[in-house]
Amino acid sequence: MSAPLLEIEDLHVEFPTQGSVMHAVEGVSLTLNEGEMLGIVGESGSGKSVTMMALMGLIGYPGRVRAKKLRFMGHDLLGIGDRQRRELVGKDMAMIFQEPTTSLNPCFTVGWQLVEQLRQHSPMDKKAAWKHAIELLEQVGIPAAASRMNDYPHQMSGGMNQRVMIAMAISCNPRLLIADEPTTALDVTIQAQILDLLRRLQQERGMAMVLITHNMGVVSEMAQRVVVMYAGQVMEQQPVASLFDKPQHPYTEALLAALPEHGEAGHRLATIPGVVPGVFDRPAGCLFAPRCAYATQHSATVRPELREWQGGQVRCHYPLGDPSRESRIERDGGLRVAPAMTNP
């Protein structure tokens, strides 16, 4: 059996603060195979983007990255030099960022930026790169692509800028494409077009893809496997069908219950009380315990480990699919007083 395209084991990303350390990512482990689409979901502040930025080598000082394993295409990303990393990033591993208008350089035309990307990672001359750049813009659905090559980013809409970013990301036919909230700044109609475009490109090119989002509906349509993150940790990992049919972690259950299609007519959407913990309010036990309706004193003081569970992984003392769950909660003193999801 061939090795996975991407292997991450026990990844930590830390940012020193005055008198403390912010654990942005804590013990994340995951793998990704060739051609697979993985969804990473969770609230803002869960560590989704930081995990992938660590993989891309984009965590700057004073951030610290450490891991037992961080490998891509057999390369040890913790041990390679800057030159070898530059050969991988942008060519074999590419990323689409959240805000296309801030990711493109406003001082250069989109054509110049595409050509620069192509010439950086391939032996093309300027003429060949220009021609290929036009073909890329056509592939991502930009009309009159040849004339748009001379446009600056501010002359294009947000949706068009995002298409340019996608064209730049796929320009060197990467083995792995990371899409970080690729539709956040776009209206609903354009969001659907961009997601359809990404799905088509991924299938046509056989790329592996990591889709970072807080939109569970998008994950259900796009991904094959889902990682649920919270406060820098992986809470649950399952095939997409299993996760939506029978979530095992209370946090996943709460996220799904908050979807509009699960709400009742005439009622507000369900919400999860509280916020993701920060530097100074990080719980001693389960990080989700202060917001969990199923928390006990045991879970509030003892941190659960990520473990194999029913074909996936879960980090919970009392997984929802555990037949002994209620008796174990009672054994541990019963449910402690904790805020429950609200649906007024």
C-alpha positions as CSV (number, residue, x, y, z in Angstrom):
1,M,0.0,0.0,0.0
2,S,1.4,3.4,-1.0
3,A,2.1,6.1,1.6
4,P,-0.4,8.9,2.0
5,L,0.2,12.1,0.0
6,L,0.1,14.1,3.3
7,E,0.9,12.9,6.8
8,I,0.5,15.2,9.9
9,E,1.2,13.7,13.3
10,D,0.9,15.5,16.6
11,L,1.2,19.0,15.1
12,H,1.5,22.0,17.5
13,V,1.5,25.7,16.6
14,E,2.1,28.1,19.5
15,F,2.3,31.8,19.8
16,P,4.0,33.3,22.9
17,T,2.1,36.1,24.6
18,Q,2.8,38.2,27.6
19,G,3.2,35.8,30.4
20,S,1.5,32.8,28.6
21,V,1.4,30.8,25.3
22,M,-1.5,30.6,22.9
23,H,-2.0,27.0,21.7
24,A,-3.5,27.7,18.3
25,V,-3.1,24.1,17.2
26,E,-2.6,21.3,19.7
27,G,-1.8,17.7,18.8
28,V,-3.5,17.6,15.4
29,S,-3.0,14.4,13.4
30,L,-4.4,13.6,9.9
31,T,-3.6,12.0,6.6
32,L,-4.7,12.7,3.1
33,N,-4.5,10.3,0.1
34,E,-4.1,11.1,-3.6
35,G,-7.2,12.5,-5.1
36,E,-9.1,12.7,-1.8
37,M,-11.2,15.6,-0.7
38,L,-11.0,16.4,3.0
39,G,-13.2,18.9,4.8
40,I,-12.1,20.7,7.9
41,V,-14.9,22.4,9.8
42,G,-15.3,24.3,13.1
43,E,-16.0,27.8,14.4
44,S,-13.6,30.8,13.9
45,G,-10.6,30.3,16.2
46,S,-10.6,26.5,15.9
47,G,-7.2,26.3,14.3
48,K,-8.3,25.2,10.8
49,S,-6.4,27.8,8.8
50,V,-3.4,27.8,11.1
51,T,-3.0,24.0,10.6
52,M,-2.7,24.4,6.9
53,M,-0.5,27.5,7.1
54,A,1.9,25.5,9.2
55,L,1.9,22.9,6.5
56,M,2.7,25.6,3.9
57,G,5.5,27.1,6.0
58,L,3.6,30.4,6.5
59,I,3.8,30.7,10.3
60,G,6.1,33.6,11.0
61,Y,8.1,34.6,14.1
62,P,7.3,34.4,17.0
63,G,5.1,31.5,16.1
64,R,6.5,28.0,16.8
65,V,5.7,24.9,14.8
66,R,6.6,21.4,16.0
67,A,5.3,17.9,15.1
68,K,6.3,14.3,15.3
69,K,5.7,14.1,11.5
70,L,4.9,16.7,8.8
71,R,5.4,15.0,5.5
72,F,4.2,15.8,1.9
73,M,5.0,13.6,-1.1
74,G,7.6,11.9,1.1
75,H,9.4,15.2,2.0
76,D,9.9,16.1,5.6
77,L,8.6,19.6,5.8
78,L,10.2,20.2,9.1
79,G,13.7,19.5,7.8
80,I,13.7,20.9,4.3
81,G,15.5,24.1,3.4
82,D,13.9,27.3,2.1
83,R,14.8,26.6,-1.5
84,Q,13.3,23.1,-1.5
85,R,10.2,24.4,0.2
86,R,9.8,27.1,-2.5
87,E,9.9,24.4,-5.1
88,L,7.1,22.5,-3.4
89,V,4.8,25.4,-2.4
90,G,3.1,26.9,-5.3
91,K,3.9,24.0,-7.6
92,D,2.9,20.7,-5.9
93,M,1.1,22.3,-3.0
94,A,-1.1,25.4,-3.6
95,M,-3.5,27.4,-1.4
96,I,-6.5,29.6,-2.2
97,F,-6.9,32.2,0.6
98,Q,-10.1,33.7,2.0
99,E,-9.9,37.2,0.7
100,P,-8.9,37.3,-3.1
101,T,-8.8,41.1,-3.1
102,T,-6.1,41.1,-0.4
103,S,-4.2,38.1,-1.8
104,L,-3.7,39.7,-5.3
105,N,-1.1,42.5,-5.6
106,P,-3.0,45.7,-6.5
107,C,0.0,47.1,-8.3
108,F,0.2,44.5,-11.0
109,T,-2.2,43.2,-13.6
110,V,-3.7,39.8,-13.1
111,G,-1.9,38.6,-16.3
112,W,1.4,39.7,-14.9
113,Q,0.8,37.9,-11.7
114,L,-0.2,34.7,-13.4
115,V,2.8,34.8,-15.8
116,E,5.1,35.4,-12.8
117,Q,3.7,32.3,-11.1
118,L,4.1,30.1,-14.2
119,R,7.7,31.2,-14.9
120,Q,8.7,30.8,-11.2
121,H,7.8,27.1,-11.3
122,S,8.3,26.0,-14.9
123,P,10.8,26.6,-17.8
124,M,8.2,28.5,-19.9
125,D,9.3,31.6,-21.7
126,K,7.2,34.8,-21.3
127,K,5.2,34.2,-24.6
128,A,4.3,30.6,-23.7
129,A,3.4,31.6,-20.1
130,W,1.2,34.4,-21.3
131,K,-0.7,32.0,-23.7
132,H,-1.1,29.4,-20.9
133,A,-2.3,32.1,-18.5
134,I,-5.1,33.0,-20.9
135,E,-6.1,29.3,-21.1
136,L,-6.2,29.1,-17.3
137,L,-8.5,32.1,-17.1
138,E,-10.8,30.4,-19.7
139,Q,-10.8,27.2,-17.7
140,V,-12.0,29.0,-14.5
141,G,-14.8,30.7,-16.4
142,I,-13.6,34.2,-17.0
143,P,-15.1,35.6,-20.2
144,A,-13.0,37.5,-22.7
145,A,-9.9,36.1,-20.9
146,A,-7.3,37.6,-23.2
147,S,-8.5,41.2,-22.6
148,R,-8.9,40.6,-18.8
149,M,-5.2,39.7,-18.6
150,N,-4.5,43.5,-18.6
151,D,-6.9,44.3,-15.8
152,Y,-5.8,45.2,-12.3
153,P,-7.6,43.4,-9.4
154,H,-9.6,46.5,-8.5
155,Q,-11.1,46.4,-12.0
156,M,-12.6,43.0,-11.4
157,S,-15.4,41.8,-9.1
158,G,-14.8,39.7,-6.0
159,G,-16.0,36.5,-7.8
160,M,-13.7,37.2,-10.7
161,N,-10.7,37.8,-8.4
162,Q,-11.4,34.5,-6.7
163,R,-11.4,32.8,-10.1
164,V,-8.0,34.4,-10.8
165,M,-6.7,33.1,-7.5
166,I,-8.0,29.6,-8.4
167,A,-6.3,29.9,-11.8
168,M,-3.1,30.8,-10.1
169,A,-3.4,27.9,-7.6
170,I,-3.9,25.3,-10.3
171,S,-1.5,26.8,-12.8
172,C,1.2,24.2,-12.1
173,N,-1.1,21.3,-11.7
174,P,-0.6,20.8,-7.9
175,R,-1.0,17.4,-6.2
176,L,-2.6,19.2,-3.2
177,L,-4.9,22.2,-3.3
178,I,-5.9,23.9,0.0
179,A,-9.0,26.0,-0.3
180,D,-9.3,28.2,2.8
181,E,-12.9,29.6,3.0
182,P,-12.9,30.2,-0.7
183,T,-16.4,31.6,-0.8
184,T,-16.5,33.7,2.4
185,A,-16.5,37.1,0.7
186,L,-18.8,36.2,-2.1
187,D,-22.6,36.4,-2.5
188,V,-24.7,33.1,-2.5
189,T,-25.0,32.8,-6.3
190,I,-21.2,33.2,-6.9
191,Q,-20.5,30.9,-3.9
192,A,-22.3,28.0,-5.7
193,Q,-20.4,28.8,-9.0
194,I,-17.0,28.7,-7.2
195,L,-17.8,25.5,-5.4
196,D,-18.9,23.8,-8.6
197,L,-15.7,25.0,-10.3
198,L,-13.5,23.6,-7.5
199,R,-15.3,20.3,-7.6
200,R,-14.9,20.0,-11.4
201,L,-11.2,21.0,-11.4
202,Q,-10.5,18.5,-8.5
203,Q,-12.1,15.7,-10.4
204,E,-10.6,16.6,-13.8
205,R,-7.1,16.9,-12.5
206,G,-7.2,14.2,-9.8
207,M,-5.9,16.6,-7.1
208,A,-6.2,16.0,-3.4
209,M,-8.0,18.9,-1.8
210,V,-8.4,20.3,1.7
211,L,-11.5,22.4,2.0
212,I,-11.5,24.7,5.1
213,T,-14.9,26.0,6.0
214,H,-17.4,26.7,8.8
215,N,-20.3,25.8,6.4
216,M,-21.4,22.2,7.2
217,G,-23.7,22.2,4.1
218,V,-20.7,22.8,1.8
219,V,-18.8,19.9,3.4
220,S,-21.7,17.5,3.0
221,E,-21.7,18.2,-0.8
222,M,-18.0,18.4,-1.4
223,A,-15.9,16.3,1.0
224,Q,-15.4,12.5,1.3
225,R,-14.1,12.7,4.9
226,V,-14.5,15.4,7.6
227,V,-12.3,16.6,10.4
228,V,-14.1,18.6,13.1
229,M,-11.8,21.0,15.0
230,Y,-12.4,23.0,18.1
231,A,-9.9,25.3,20.1
232,G,-6.9,23.8,18.1
233,Q,-7.8,20.2,18.6
234,V,-9.4,17.5,16.4
235,M,-12.7,16.6,18.1
236,E,-14.0,14.1,15.5
237,Q,-12.9,12.6,12.2
238,Q,-15.3,10.5,10.1
239,P,-16.4,9.7,6.5
240,V,-18.9,12.5,5.5
241,A,-22.0,10.2,5.4
242,S,-21.3,8.8,8.8
243,L,-20.7,12.2,10.4
244,F,-23.9,13.7,9.1
245,D,-26.0,10.5,9.9
246,K,-24.5,9.7,13.4
247,P,-22.2,12.3,14.8
248,Q,-20.2,11.0,17.8
249,H,-19.0,14.2,19.4
250,P,-21.4,16.6,21.2
251,Y,-19.7,19.5,19.4
252,T,-20.4,18.0,16.0
253,E,-24.0,17.3,17.1
254,A,-24.4,21.0,18.1
255,L,-23.0,22.2,14.8
256,L,-25.4,20.1,12.8
257,A,-28.3,21.2,15.0
258,A,-27.5,24.8,14.2
259,L,-28.0,24.3,10.5
260,P,-31.1,26.2,9.1
261,E,-32.6,23.0,7.6
262,H,-32.7,21.5,11.1
263,G,-34.6,24.4,12.6
264,E,-38.4,24.6,13.1
265,A,-40.6,27.1,11.3
266,G,-41.3,30.2,13.5
267,H,-38.3,29.5,15.8
268,R,-34.8,31.0,15.9
269,L,-31.9,28.8,14.8
270,A,-30.3,26.8,17.5
271,T,-27.1,28.3,18.9
272,I,-24.1,27.0,20.9
273,P,-23.7,29.2,24.1
274,G,-20.3,30.7,24.9
275,V,-17.2,31.1,22.7
276,V,-14.1,29.2,21.7
277,P,-11.6,29.5,24.7
278,G,-8.7,31.9,24.3
279,V,-5.3,32.2,26.0
280,F,-6.4,32.8,29.6
281,D,-9.7,30.8,29.8
282,R,-8.5,27.4,28.4
283,P,-10.2,24.7,30.5
284,A,-8.1,22.1,32.4
285,G,-10.3,19.2,31.1
286,C,-12.2,18.8,27.8
287,L,-11.9,22.1,26.0
288,F,-15.6,21.9,25.0
289,A,-16.8,21.1,28.5
290,P,-17.9,24.7,29.5
291,R,-20.3,24.7,26.5
292,C,-21.3,21.1,26.5
293,A,-24.8,20.0,27.7
294,Y,-23.3,16.5,28.5
295,A,-20.3,17.6,30.6
296,T,-19.6,16.0,34.0
297,Q,-17.1,17.0,36.6
298,H,-14.8,14.3,35.3
299,S,-14.8,15.8,31.7
300,A,-14.3,19.3,33.2
301,T,-11.1,18.2,34.9
302,V,-9.7,15.4,32.8
303,R,-8.8,16.0,29.2
304,P,-9.9,13.3,26.8
305,E,-7.5,11.8,24.2
306,L,-8.3,11.4,20.5
307,R,-9.1,7.7,19.9
308,E,-10.3,5.3,17.3
309,W,-14.1,5.0,17.4
310,Q,-16.6,3.3,15.1
311,G,-14.7,3.7,11.9
312,G,-13.4,7.2,12.7
313,Q,-11.9,9.1,15.6
314,V,-13.4,11.0,18.5
315,R,-12.1,13.0,21.5
316,C,-14.8,12.6,24.1
317,H,-15.3,10.7,27.4
318,Y,-18.9,10.0,26.4
319,P,-19.3,9.5,22.6
320,L,-22.9,9.7,21.5
321,G,-22.8,6.2,20.0
322,D,-21.5,4.6,23.2
323,P,-24.2,2.2,24.6
324,S,-22.7,2.6,28.1
325,R,-22.7,6.3,27.9
326,E,-25.5,7.1,30.3
327,S,-24.3,4.7,33.0
328,R,-20.8,6.1,32.7
329,I,-22.1,9.7,33.0
330,E,-24.0,8.6,36.1
331,R,-20.9,6.9,37.5
332,D,-18.9,10.1,37.0
333,G,-21.4,12.0,39.2
334,G,-24.0,12.9,36.5
335,L,-24.3,16.0,34.3
336,R,-22.8,19.1,35.8
337,V,-24.6,22.4,35.3
338,A,-23.6,23.6,31.9
339,P,-25.3,25.8,29.3
340,A,-27.3,23.9,26.7
341,M,-28.0,24.7,23.1
342,T,-30.8,27.2,22.8
343,N,-33.6,27.3,20.3
344,P,-36.0,30.0,21.5
